[in-house]
Amino acid sequence: IGAGLGATLLQGAPDTIFALIEGVAAGAMLTMVAETMLPEAFHKGGGVVGISTLSGFLAAVFFNTLG
């Protein structure tokens, strides 16, 4: 239902909107994987592990685009 509504409501939307939506979805997936696949880090660090992983990934991408 959500995919159908999104396709209907966002028909003709600019590419930047789709980039933003996909970026948020990718960040959520990366955070979820970090919290699930790194159980010891999650146990010791709590909920900050996922956000830390995402921040590190974004920093790496940012510095990669500078060069």
C-alpha positions as CSV (number, residue, x, y, z in Angstrom):
1,I,0.0,0.0,0.0
2,G,2.8,2.4,0.9
3,A,4.7,1.7,-2.3
4,G,1.5,2.3,-4.4
5,L,0.8,5.6,-2.6
6,G,4.4,6.7,-2.9
7,A,4.4,6.0,-6.6
8,T,1.2,7.9,-7.1
9,L,1.9,10.9,-4.9
10,L,5.5,11.3,-6.0
11,Q,4.9,11.0,-9.7
12,G,6.9,13.7,-11.4
13,A,8.8,14.7,-8.2
14,P,12.4,15.9,-8.7
15,D,15.3,13.5,-8.4
16,T,16.5,15.2,-5.2
17,I,13.4,14.0,-3.4
18,F,14.1,10.4,-4.4
19,A,17.8,10.7,-3.4
20,L,16.7,12.0,0.0
21,I,14.3,9.1,0.5
22,E,16.8,6.5,-0.6
23,G,19.5,8.1,1.6
24,V,17.3,7.9,4.7
25,A,16.4,4.3,3.9
26,A,20.0,3.3,3.4
27,G,21.0,5.0,6.7
28,A,18.2,3.1,8.5
29,M,19.4,-0.2,7.0
30,L,23.0,0.5,7.9
31,T,22.0,1.4,11.5
32,M,19.9,-1.7,11.9
33,V,22.6,-4.0,10.5
34,A,25.2,-2.4,12.9
35,E,23.0,-2.9,15.9
36,T,22.1,-6.5,14.9
37,M,25.4,-7.8,13.6
38,L,27.6,-6.2,16.3
39,P,26.0,-7.6,19.4
40,E,29.0,-7.1,21.8
41,A,29.3,-3.5,20.7
42,F,25.6,-2.9,21.1
43,H,25.7,-4.6,24.5
44,K,28.5,-2.4,25.7
45,G,27.6,0.8,23.9
46,G,23.8,0.7,23.7
47,G,21.8,2.5,21.1
48,V,24.7,4.9,20.2
49,V,26.4,2.1,18.2
50,G,24.1,2.3,15.2
51,I,24.3,6.1,15.0
52,S,28.1,5.9,15.5
53,T,28.4,3.5,12.6
54,L,26.3,5.6,10.4
55,S,28.2,8.7,11.3
56,G,31.5,7.0,10.5
57,F,30.2,5.8,7.2
58,L,28.9,9.2,6.2
59,A,32.3,10.8,7.2
60,A,34.1,8.2,5.0
61,V,31.8,9.0,2.0
62,F,32.2,12.7,2.6
63,F,36.0,12.6,2.7
64,N,36.0,10.3,-0.3
65,T,34.1,12.8,-2.4
66,L,36.6,15.6,-1.5
67,G,39.5,13.8,-3.2
